[in-house]
Amino acid sequence: MRRFLRPGHDPVRERLKRDLFQFNKTVEHGFPHQPSALGYSPFLRLMAIGTRSGAIKLYGAPGVEFMGLHEENNTVMQIHFIPDQCQLVTLLDDNSLHLWSLKQHGGASELREEHRFTLKGPPGSPPSATQVTAVLPHSSREVLYLGTESGSIFVVELPLFRVLEDRTISPEAVLQRIPEDNCNRRSCELVEALREHPKNPDQILIGYSRGLIVLWDLQNNKATHHFLGSQQLENLYWQRDGSKFISCHYDGSYTQWPVSSDNRQPEPLENTVPYGPFPCKAISKIYWQTTKNGLPYIIFQGGMPRASYGDRHSISVIHGSQQTAFDFTSRVIDFFIIFSSDPAAEFDDPSALVVLAEEELVVIDLKSAGWPAVHPPYLASLHCSAITCSHHVSNIPLKLWERIISAGSKQNIHYSSMPWPIDGGTNIAPDPPQRDLLLTGHEDGTVRFWDASGVCLHLLYKLSTVRVFLTDADPNDNMNTLGEDEWPPLRKVGTFDPYSDDPRLGIQKIYLCKYSGYLAVAGTAGQVLVMELNDEDAEHVVDHAEADLLQDQEGYRWKGHEKLKTRDGPVRFEAGFQPFVLVQCQPPAVVTSLALHSEWKLVAFGTSHGFGLFDHQQKRLVFVKCTLHPSDQLALEGPLSRVKSLKKSLRQSFRRIRRSRVSSRKRRGGSGNASEVQEANAKFDQDALQEMELAPVQRKIEARSAEDSFTGFVRTLYFADTFLRDSSRHCPSLWAGTNGGTVYAFCLRVPPAERRMDEPVRAEQAKEIQLMHRAPIVGILVLDGRSTPLPEPLEVAHDLSKSPDMQGSHQLLVVSEEQFKVFTLPKVSSKLKLKLTALEGCRVRKVTVANFGSCKTDDYSENDLAVLTNLGDIQIISLPFLKLQTRYPCIRKEDVSGIASCVFTKYGQGFYLISPSEFERFSLSTKWLVEPRCIVDMPEVTSNNHVHNKSGTENAARKS
Amino acid sequence: EFRRFSLERSKPGKFEEFYGLLQHVHKIPNVDVLVGYTDIHGDLLPINNDDNYHKAVSTANPLLRIFIQRKEDADYSAFGTDTMTRKKNVLSNVLRPDNHKKKPHIVISMPQDFRPVSSIIDVDILPETHRRVRLYKYGTDKPLGFYIRDGSSVRVTPHGLEKVPGIFISRLVPGGLAQSTGLLAVNDEVLEVNGIEVSGKSLDQVTDMMIANSRNLIITVRPANQRNNVVRNSRTSGSSGQSTESSLPSSTPNILGNLLQGEEESDEEDIIIEDSGEPQQIPKAAPTSESIESLSQIELLHESTQNGFLPSSELNLNHSAGSISMEYEVPETGRKSLEEEGTIITL
């Protein structure tokens, strides 16, 4: 009968579970994937970014963030804030308009969609008649002017989007007073730009695509001025005083036009092609900013000479004799200038240029000499080189935190000291409870240290391992080293550079000891680096050691990549983590697991061939163990054999391949074809693969055999001080788990501290456990006499953990992809198990011990296993009894890279990549929750006026 | 040659001792023999282990009739259900095995001489349109050898016929375990894997479940070919397919009769090598005094099933599948119809 007793019917436990566990996706860190539109409110000092998937994100002061999602999931084409309001309008590519509002609710502001609207033409009119191309929110805050492809300008009333038909500005009306010979009906096709007069709200400037520009009087409903441009128009911009405006054109020119009451059809004041005389690309947007000293800032996008620089994504800033063309590594989506928003001010006095490129946000300080970049506190481009792994460390001691920040600040000297200029809203979230670090490993051999304590994921420090190696990339080979008199004056800005010169540099595993400051980093070509934090620059030799993981195997040939060449002699390292020893695995296969014990000064590493233990105090290899199955040919030859032929000359083609790969992934993302993803994932043999191609939805049912490929692949390594041989003496031990379901346990003899340098560390194999279901081992853990997981190294020494119970008997928890099993120690007998896959058909992808505190009482907390499955579910499983506590759907099961990227924290939070550039943060805990909470108030200065006005519109809305 | 001797019913002892006693009584100390007895139904049943020996002794009423034949010329087919009643001269059959030279016979070895590769189980609790098949993978190199696919099946629901997604067997590998049993066929719909319903699960989930259970796989299928199903009573005969499908939900809560024991039996075979010694199977931890209550609950469960022999119905099935009985009026229980089913399909 006992098997009918299901867990979870104990009401006390059920209540406790509610106090402990809760699932929330709290915030998205990083840079929005595929941004498509940018907006800025100088009034709110908030910036809005729209994406191709229909998301809209608002950012202000650090910590002030809002997110909204359009139901349609269509690309956001334009974003316009309503002047002096907490409202904005978005235009999607399905031609729908959406009004969003920031409203206070429960003490914090929320972004909500209020209304939506699609412009409809008279019956029978072509779709182009109502295709919106330009949007002008009028300063009266009551109407929107919508320019269309047909040339008509429709007027809609806010907030309900009521079309005011009698106020429509038709092309016919515009043409009435223009001489026939200059213009015809076609001149008024497609409204390219709509700009309100800066001083007189009754006048708007209408720019048509073919070059005709009209100043329209709204009061009298007639055109007052005509400006006959000869070139195809791209955009318009008013000078602050309204006496002049500037137009930019498709041929790379811009033109200034005077506006005076005496001349109704003026000639241009000045026509310039900044990067002429050869044909140039279009200038798509231009700003004309006045300053006190009289010299304006002219800032425009594009305009590069077509032939030689036509592929550059540039924004040029001209101020007197100073001219710089900021060169971006990805397409510029849009940009804006932060300037004096006080209407009474005489000059614009621009302070910053904010550029949204496809892959990053760049802010340029226009006030400081040399126009340096400003370090953004958020919207970090996580993917400036592709993320290859992540590692989270909770509760960093203050000392280490400060040292990392100080190392990072030395790297950031070229940034402007300007405070972050987009500073709207107030962050009212409580201070983060502890200092957390998220470490990301990248394809280019760097490790980035992020402050993951709060809502803003902020880069603290960047570590590069490249200096240890000799690579093709010559540090002086910089496309940017241009002489003084180079023309155009390009300057590369931004950090986004996804192209690694050598994929072997990629970081695969990271392990940081937060107490000692030891860091171990392992990479794609079998390199394992052990580093120490040093506050000063230093020049030293990195010791080398080689670990031959195939030692007693013969007749194997590694067809994969070669190991990285190392630099001889001393190498200069900047302050921060400096490598002091390099262990090179042979064959140089990807390092698949890594563990560091800072107290014993040992580092363990594993590849698809075996694993080894290195004493980094004596710099001596302790032992290696080959885990290969004799029939496992594939593991030996290496799947990356093609990398060898990669030469610098091929870099371009490599980039192209990569680009297409990215785009194909994008295309696939939406439909999420499960079988396709599985196909890539599964380890079916060739036969099965062919079978699947014929009938794609067919799966082979076959027991796993010892001969399967990659059984030797070392998945997990774990150090523990436990009872391995007998129950009277505990000793240091190293545990390793393989893809084939084998667990190896080694007994270690670490000399006492005083003789640590004199006597060698010894290791002896004590146990080998073969799980008969042969599923890959993804986690090994030893529980002490109180069934608490053993503490981390040095945790007890730093008084941050109780010392483990060495009286009661220890237990070994082995987590495979399919089962959780608890064994007794030192005599291994099976105690209990949870067969996850047999019951639910899901497999364990990630598992961590997490500490959950109760939100009701401070003194209760417990350790549980947080488990992510291949279906994207998160399950919490109790320790030590392995009972399922709760389960939450988290990641789509088709999102294989999201599942692979997931990291859990020690306190029940986690991160996973929702795009190459964004981490979603989630929380399983009721107690530790990091989410944005902020308020956006109407700024004080003009609030009276506006509050009145706002209620006026609301009244109007209610009436209608 | 007849011998008569007495045994103490309350203390029958072990089979080995009994075997020795027989050899002694018959003065054939070094001859391998097969031992059989007639049970209360008149069946000639083998005695070859402690279990069936004890069973034999306990059912003796009061006389236990034992038959002994030399192993090398034994007539295995003599054993089995209803053997005694069917063949009037079983005795002569047993005692004069040269009778068989007249009609050559397939020699089928004793149950203990081979391991079962498959069985049909839980017939008594399943609707007759379903079949629960157990594949024994352990030890053999033979591949399980089948593929599954997505598909859709029609169910009877309160709202009428409804098309629902299902998982089907799509291919049998020639020479594989699945094919050799004859119990599974292409287009059979998979309903459960080791007692877990597959409805609502994706093909990949079901694949993972099957692979996770591959050492002792129990799958419940609705055979595509329902002709082999025996109609158990006339009431359901008219609409056997549809009407019972709608009863599926009510039948699934039945925890598999044999599942749990079976699962435990073949599962805990993890191997440990201590100090580079000989590989051993990992034993189960006995519940220690300090272990907490809920833990020992789990342990008790293990204990109770740890050494589990196959449940009797299965054993019965295994050897009856080897027997050739069939043209029999099946009088009563599900077990009987199961035998029929199994037999027909095996042929």
Interface residues (C-beta under 8 A of the other chain):
Chain A: R2 R3 F4 L5 A674 S675 Q678 E691 A695 V697 Q698 R699 K700 I701 E702 A703 R704 R725 Q765 A766 K767 E768 I769 Q770 L771 M772 H773 A775 G808 S809 E818 Q819 K821 F823 T824 V828 S829 S830 K831 L832 K835 T837 A838 L839 E840 G841 C842 R843 N870 L871 F881 K893
Chain B: K137 P143 L144 G145 F146 Y147 I148 R149 D150 S170 R171 V193 N194 I196 V198 K201 S202 L203 D204 Q205 V206 T207 D208 M209 M210 I211 A212 N213 S214 R215 L217 I255 L260 D267 E268 E269 D270 I271 I272 I273 E274 D275 S276 P279 I282 P283 K284 A285 A286 T288 E290 S294 L295 Q297 I298 E299 L300 L301
